[in-house]
């Protein structure tokens, strides 16, 4: 197994973050510094990060969390704001969020110690869909604006990919995206003249938020985790 993947499986960080740790010279194999994340290693090798041995664990966990507004989706916050990781009690586990939700956005976010799975669920190449419900200002959204959101709108960082968009009722949209740019839903809706008043992520791949209350958490079953792996393994098939 490549070193970067080994570290991700060990729960050190996501695949990309693990590769950066290797490049920084913080990783040794058999006591010797290694700077190449593509170096092959096995479970018998003594792999250490900052001098501490790490081993892949077979019982990785994934938690589904209903993040309330005002909670930041990071492991820690320098400004003292509440963090999403503090909502889950998992002694001995080093959990980190799978992707991010804006502080003022509520809804489904996943926490895991499986760096490889986290990488697959967030990497653009895998295109795992995320579903949002947006309450917008300006009343009912005209069909031409819905069409623009579906086909892609031009934002300051480039055009958005095609998305699935429908109006659940006047001024309430459901959007399914396969990309995850910063504040993307809010910027898309503002672009067509309907700023978002309230935003909730209701699904991540095959998982739905359901009736889990704000601040609520639940550990995913092995079958649910496998459904996530399957979703990440399938190539994207258009906007929906």
TORVOTI-800549 format. One line per 5 residues: their letters; for each residue x, y, z of N, C-alpha, C, O. Coordinates in steps of 0.2 Angstrom, whole numbers. Example, Ala and Ser with C-alpha at 12.3 -4.5 7.8 and 13.67 -1.06 7.14 Angstrom:
BEGIN
AS	66 -28 39 62 -22 39 66 -16 39 71 -17 42  64 -11 35 68 -5 36 64 0 39 67 6 40
***
This chain:
BEGIN
XXXXX	4 -6 0 0 0 0 4 6 0 10 6 3  2 11 -4 6 18 -4 6 21 3 1 21 6  11 25 5 12 28 11 6 32 13 3 32 18  4 37 8 -1 41 9 -8 38 10 -11 40 15  -9 33 7 -15 29 8 -15 25 15 -20 25 18
XXXXX	-9 23 16 -8 19 23 -10 24 29 -14 22 33  -7 30 28 -9 35 33 -16 37 34 -19 38 39  -19 38 28 -26 39 28 -30 34 31 -35 35 35  -29 27 29 -32 22 32 -31 21 40 -35 19 44  -25 24 42 -24 24 49 -27 30 53 -27 30 59
XXXXX	-31 34 49 -35 39 52 -31 45 54 -33 50 58  -25 46 51 -20 52 52 -23 58 49 -24 63 53  -26 57 43 -29 63 40 -32 60 33 -31 55 32  -35 65 29 -37 63 23 -31 61 18 -26 63 20  -33 58 13 -27 56 8 -23 62 6 -17 62 7
XXXXX	-26 68 4 -22 74 2 -18 77 8 -12 79 7  -21 77 14 -18 80 19 -12 75 22 -7 78 24  -13 69 21 -8 64 23 -2 65 18 4 64 21  -3 66 12 2 67 7 6 73 9 12 73 8  3 78 11 6 84 13 10 83 19 16 86 20
XXXXX	8 79 24 12 78 30 18 74 28 24 75 31  18 70 23 24 66 21 29 71 18 35 71 20  26 76 14 31 80 10 34 85 15 39 88 14  31 86 21 34 91 26 39 87 30 42 90 34  40 81 29 46 77 32 44 75 39 48 74 43
XXXXX	37 74 41 35 72 47 35 65 48 33 62 54  36 61 43 34 54 43 41 50 42 45 51 38  41 44 46 47 40 45 45 33 44 39 31 47  49 29 41 47 22 40 53 18 42 59 19 39  53 14 47 58 10 50 64 15 53 70 13 53
XXXXX	61 21 55 66 26 58 69 30 53 73 35 55  68 29 47 71 34 42 66 38 39 60 36 37  67 45 38 62 50 35 61 48 28 65 46 24  54 49 26 52 47 20 48 53 17 44 56 21  50 56 11 47 61 8 42 60 2 39 64 0
XXXXX	42 53 1 38 51 -5 31 48 -3 32 42 0  25 51 -4 19 48 -1 17 41 -6 13 38 -4  21 40 -11 20 35 -15 24 29 -13 23 23 -16  28 29 -8 32 24 -6 28 18 -4 23 19 0  29 12 -6 25 6 -3 27 4 4 33 4 5
XXXXX	22 3 8 23 1 15 18 -5 16 14 -6 12  20 -9 21 15 -14 24 14 -13 31 17 -9 34  9 -17 33 7 -17 40 13 -19 45 13 -17 51  18 -22 42 24 -24 46 29 -18 47 34 -19 51  29 -13 43 33 -8 43 32 -3 49 26 -2 51
XXXXX	37 -1 52 36 4 58 35 11 55 40 15 54  29 13 54 27 20 51 26 24 57 21 22 61  29 30 57 28 35 63 26 42 60 29 44 55  22 45 63 21 52 62 23 57 68 20 56 73  28 61 67 30 65 72 33 61 78 32 62 84
XXXXX	36 55 76 39 50 81 34 46 84 36 41 88  27 46 82 22 42 85 20 36 80 18 38 75  21 30 82 19 24 78 11 25 76 7 26 80  10 23 70 3 23 68 1 16 64 6 13 61  -4 13 65 -6 7 62 -13 8 59 -18 11 63
XXXXX	-15 5 54 -21 5 51 -26 1 56 -24 -4 58  -32 4 57 -37 0 61 -42 -3 56 -44 0 51  -45 -8 58 -50 -12 54 -57 -9 55 -61 -10 51  -58 -6 61 -65 -4 63 -66 3 63 -68 6 68  -65 6 57 -66 13 56 -74 14 57 -78 10 56
XXXXX	-75 20 59 -82 22 61 -84 29 57 -80 33 55  -90 29 55 -93 35 52 -99 37 56 -104 33 58  -100 44 58 -105 46 62 -109 51 57 -106 55 54  -116 51 58 -120 56 54 -122 61 59 -125 59 65  -121 67 58 -122 73 63 -127 78 59 -126 79 53
XXXXX	-132 80 63 -136 86 61 -133 92 64 -135 94 69  -129 95 60 -126 101 62 -130 107 63 -134 109 58  -131 110 69 -135 116 69 -131 122 67 -125 122 66  -135 128 65 -132 134 63 -127 137 69 -129 136 75  -122 140 67 -117 143 72 -112 138 74 -107 140 77
XXXXX	-112 132 72 -107 127 74 -103 126 68 -105 125 62  -96 126 69 -91 126 63 -89 119 62 -89 115 66  -88 117 55 -87 110 54 -79 109 53 -77 107 48  -76 110 59 -69 109 60 -68 105 66 -72 105 70  -62 102 67 -60 99 73 -59 103 79 -61 102 84
XXXXX	-56 109 77 -55 114 83 -56 121 79 -55 122 73  -57 126 83 -58 133 81 -54 138 85 -55 138 91  -50 142 82 -46 147 85 -50 152 88 -47 156 93  -56 153 86 -60 159 89 -65 156 95 -69 160 97  -64 150 97 -68 148 102 -76 146 100 -80 145 105
XXXXX	-77 145 94 -84 144 92 -85 136 93 -80 132 93  -91 134 94 -93 127 95 -91 123 88 -92 126 83  -88 117 89 -86 113 83 -91 107 83 -93 104 87  -91 105 76 -95 99 75 -93 92 78 -96 88 80  -86 92 79 -83 86 82 -85 85 90 -85 80 92
XXXXX	-86 91 93 -88 91 100 -95 88 101 -97 86 107  -99 87 96 -106 84 96 -106 77 97 -111 74 99  -100 74 95 -99 66 95 -95 64 101 -89 67 101  -97 60 105 -93 57 110 -90 50 108 -94 45 107  -84 50 106 -80 44 103 -74 43 107 -69 45 103
XXXXX	-73 41 113 -67 41 116 -62 37 112 -63 31 110  -56 39 112 -50 35 108 -51 36 101 -46 34 97  -55 40 98 -56 41 91 -54 48 89 -55 53 93  -50 48 83 -48 55 81 -53 56 75 -51 55 69  -59 59 76 -63 60 71 -62 67 67 -60 72 70
XXXXX	-64 68 61 -64 74 57 -69 74 52 -71 69 50  -71 80 50 -77 81 46 -75 79 39 -70 79 36  -80 76 35 -80 74 28 -83 80 25 -89 81 24  -78 84 22 -80 91 19 -82 96 24 -81 95 30  -86 101 22 -88 106 26 -95 109 25 -97 108 19
XXXXX	-98 112 30 -104 116 29 -102 122 32 -99 123 37  -105 128 29 -104 134 32 -107 135 39 -111 131 41  -104 139 43 -106 140 50 -114 141 50 -117 139 55  -116 145 45 -123 147 46 -128 142 42 -134 144 41  -125 137 39 -129 131 36 -130 126 41 -125 124 44
XXXXX	-136 123 41 -137 117 45 -138 111 41 -137 111 35  -138 105 44 -139 99 41 -134 94 41 -130 94 46  -134 89 37 -131 83 37 -123 84 36 -121 86 30  -119 82 40 -112 81 39 -109 75 42 -112 72 47  -104 72 39 -102 66 42 -95 67 45 -91 71 43
XXXXX	-94 63 51 -87 63 54 -85 56 54 -88 51 54  -78 55 53 -75 48 52 -68 49 54 -65 54 55  -65 43 55 -58 42 56 -55 38 50 -49 35 51  -59 37 45 -57 34 39 -55 39 34 -59 41 30  -48 40 33 -46 46 29 -47 44 21 -49 48 17
XXXXX	-46 37 20 -47 35 13 -55 36 11 -56 39 5  -59 34 15 -66 35 13 -68 43 13 -71 45 8  -65 47 17 -67 54 17 -64 57 11 -67 61 8  -58 55 8 -56 57 2 -60 56 -4 -61 60 -8  -62 49 -4 -67 47 -10 -73 51 -10 -76 53 -15
XXXXX	-76 53 -4 -83 56 -3 -82 63 -5 -87 66 -7  -76 66 -5 -76 74 -6 -72 75 -12 -72 81 -15  -68 71 -15 -64 72 -21 -69 73 -27 -73 69 -28  -68 79 -31 -72 80 -37 -72 74 -42 -77 74 -45  -67 71 -42 -67 65 -47 -73 60 -46 -75 57 -51
XXXXX	-75 59 -39 -80 54 -38 -87 57 -38 -91 53 -39  -87 64 -38 -94 67 -39 -100 64 -35 -105 63 -37  -98 63 -28 -104 60 -24 -109 66 -23 -107 72 -21  -115 65 -24 -120 71 -24 -122 73 -17 -122 68 -12  -123 79 -16 -126 82 -10 -132 86 -11 -132 89 -16
XXXXX	-137 85 -7 -144 88 -8 -145 93 -3 -144 92 3  -147 99 -5 -149 104 -1 -156 107 -2 -159 106 -7  -159 109 4 -165 113 3 -164 120 5 -161 122 11  -165 125 1 -164 132 2 -171 136 2 -174 136 -3  -172 139 7 -177 144 7 -174 151 5 -169 153 8
XXXXX	-177 154 0 -174 160 -3 -179 166 -3 -185 165 -2  -176 172 -3 -180 178 -3 -182 179 -11 -180 176 -15  -187 183 -11 -190 185 -18 -196 181 -20 -197 182 -26  -198 177 -16 -204 173 -18 -203 167 -23 -197 165 -23  -208 165 -27 -207 160 -32 -201 161 -37 -201 167 -39
XXXXX	-197 156 -38 -192 157 -43 -194 155 -50 -197 150 -51  -193 160 -55 -196 159 -61 -192 153 -65 -187 151 -63  -196 150 -70 -193 144 -73 -187 146 -77 -182 141 -77  -186 152 -79 -180 153 -83 -174 153 -78 -168 151 -79  -175 155 -71 -170 155 -66 -168 148 -64 -163 146 -63
XXXXX	-173 144 -64 -172 137 -62 -168 134 -67 -164 130 -66  -170 135 -74 -166 132 -79 -159 134 -79 -154 130 -80  -157 141 -77 -151 143 -77 -147 139 -71 -141 138 -72  -150 138 -66 -147 135 -60 -145 127 -62 -140 125 -61  -150 124 -66 -149 117 -69 -143 117 -74 -139 112 -73
XXXXX	-143 122 -78 -138 122 -83 -131 124 -81 -126 122 -84  -131 128 -76 -124 131 -73 -124 139 -74 -126 141 -79  -122 142 -69 -122 149 -69 -114 151 -68 -110 148 -65  -113 157 -70 -106 160 -70 -105 163 -64 -107 169 -62  -100 160 -59 -98 163 -53 -91 166 -54 -88 165 -59
XXXXX	-89 170 -49 -82 173 -49 -77 168 -50 -71 170 -53  -78 162 -48 -72 157 -49 -74 152 -54 -72 146 -54  -78 154 -59 -80 150 -65 -87 147 -65 -91 148 -60  -89 144 -70 -96 142 -71 -97 136 -66 -93 131 -65  -103 135 -64 -105 129 -60 -107 123 -65 -109 124 -70
XXXXX	-106 117 -62 -108 111 -66 -115 111 -66 -119 113 -62  -118 107 -71 -125 106 -71 -127 103 -64 -124 99 -61  -133 105 -62 -136 102 -56 -143 100 -57 -147 102 -62  -146 97 -52 -153 95 -52 -156 100 -48 -155 100 -42  -161 103 -50 -165 109 -46 -172 108 -47 -175 108 -53
XXXXX	-176 108 -42 -183 109 -42 -186 113 -37 -183 114 -31  -192 116 -38 -195 120 -33 -200 116 -29 -205 114 -32  -199 115 -23 -203 111 -19 -210 115 -18 -215 112 -18  -209 121 -16 -215 126 -16 -212 133 -17 -206 134 -17  -216 138 -18 -214 145 -20 -208 147 -15 -210 148 -9
XXXXX	-203 148 -17 -197 151 -13 -193 146 -9 -189 147 -5  -195 139 -11 -191 134 -7 -188 129 -13 -192 126 -17  -182 129 -13 -178 125 -19 -175 119 -16 -172 119 -10  -175 113 -20 -171 107 -18 -165 107 -24 -167 107 -30  -159 107 -22 -153 107 -26 -149 101 -25 -147 100 -19
XXXXX	-147 97 -30 -142 92 -29 -136 93 -33 -136 94 -39  -131 94 -30 -124 96 -33 -119 90 -32 -119 86 -28  -115 90 -37 -109 85 -37 -102 89 -36 -97 85 -37  -103 95 -35 -96 99 -33 -98 102 -27 -103 103 -24  -92 105 -24 -93 107 -17 -89 114 -16 -84 114 -12
XXXXX	-90 119 -20 -86 125 -19 -89 129 -13 -94 128 -10  -85 133 -11 -86 137 -5 -93 141 -6 -93 145 -10  -98 140 -1 -104 144 -1 -107 144 -8 -110 148 -10  -107 138 -11 -109 137 -18 -117 138 -19 -119 142 -23  -121 135 -15 -128 136 -16 -130 143 -15 -134 146 -18
XXXXX	-127 146 -10 -129 153 -8 -127 158 -14 -131 162 -16  -121 157 -17 -119 161 -22 -123 159 -29 -125 164 -32  -125 153 -30 -129 152 -36 -136 155 -35 -138 158 -40  -139 154 -29 -146 157 -29 -146 165 -29 -150 168 -32  -140 168 -26 -140 175 -26 -139 178 -33 -141 183 -35
XXXXX	-135 173 -37 -134 175 -44 -140 176 -48 -141 180 -53  -146 172 -47 -152 173 -50 -157 177 -47 -163 177 -48  -154 181 -42 -159 186 -39 -163 183 -33 -168 186 -31  -161 177 -30 -165 175 -24 -160 173 -19 -158 167 -18  -158 178 -15 -153 176 -9 -156 171 -4 -162 171 -3
XXXXX	-152 167 -2 -154 161 3 -155 164 10 -151 168 12  -161 162 12 -162 165 19 -161 159 24 -159 160 30  -162 153 22 -160 147 26 -158 141 22 -161 140 17  -153 138 24 -150 132 20 -149 126 24 -146 127 30  -151 120 22 -150 114 25 -148 109 20 -151 108 15
XXXXX	-143 105 22 -141 99 18 -145 93 21 -144 91 27  -149 90 16 -153 85 19 -151 78 16 -153 73 19  -146 78 12 -143 71 10 -136 72 8 -134 77 5  -132 66 9 -125 66 7 -125 59 3 -125 54 7  -124 58 -3 -124 52 -7 -131 49 -5 -136 51 -6
XXXXX	-131 42 -3 -137 38 -2 -140 40 5 -145 37 6  -136 43 9 -139 45 16 -143 51 16 -141 56 13  -149 50 20 -153 56 21 -153 58 28 -152 54 33  -154 64 30 -155 67 36 -161 64 40 -160 63 46  -166 63 37 -172 61 40 -175 65 46 -174 71 45
XXXXX	-177 62 51 -180 66 56 -175 67 62 -177 69 68  -169 66 61 -164 67 66 -164 75 68 -163 79 64  -164 76 74 -165 83 77 -158 87 76 -153 84 76  -159 93 76 -153 98 76 -148 96 82 -151 95 88  -142 95 81 -137 93 86 -137 85 87 -133 83 91
XXXXX	-142 82 84 -142 74 85 -136 71 81 -134 73 76  -134 65 83 -129 61 80 -131 54 80 -135 52 85  -129 50 75 -130 43 76 -124 39 72 -122 42 67  -122 34 74 -116 30 71 -119 26 65 -124 23 66  -116 26 60 -118 22 54 -117 15 55 -112 13 58
XXXXX	-121 11 52 -121 4 52 -116 2 47 -114 6 42  -113 -4 47 -108 -6 42 -111 -6 35 -108 -5 30  -118 -8 35 -121 -8 28 -122 -1 25 -121 0 19  -123 4 30 -123 11 27 -116 13 25 -116 17 20  -111 11 29 -104 13 27 -103 10 20 -100 13 16
XXXXX	-105 4 19 -104 1 12 -107 4 7 -105 5 1  -113 7 8 -117 11 3 -113 17 1 -113 19 -4  -110 20 6 -106 26 5 -100 24 0 -98 28 -4  -97 19 2 -91 16 -2 -93 15 -9 -90 17 -14  -99 12 -10 -102 10 -17 -103 17 -21 -102 17 -27
XXXXX	-106 22 -17 -108 28 -20 -101 32 -23 -101 34 -28  -96 31 -19 -90 34 -21 -86 30 -27 -82 33 -30  -88 24 -27 -84 20 -32 -88 21 -39 -85 19 -44  -94 23 -39 -98 23 -45 -96 30 -49 -95 35 -45  -95 30 -55 -93 36 -59 -99 41 -59 -105 38 -60
XXXXX	-98 47 -59 -104 52 -60 -108 51 -66 -105 49 -71  -115 52 -65 -119 51 -71 -123 57 -72 -129 57 -71  -120 62 -75 -124 68 -76 -126 72 -70 -123 70 -64  -130 77 -70 -132 82 -65 -135 78 -59 -134 81 -53  -140 73 -60 -144 71 -55 -141 64 -52 -144 61 -47
***
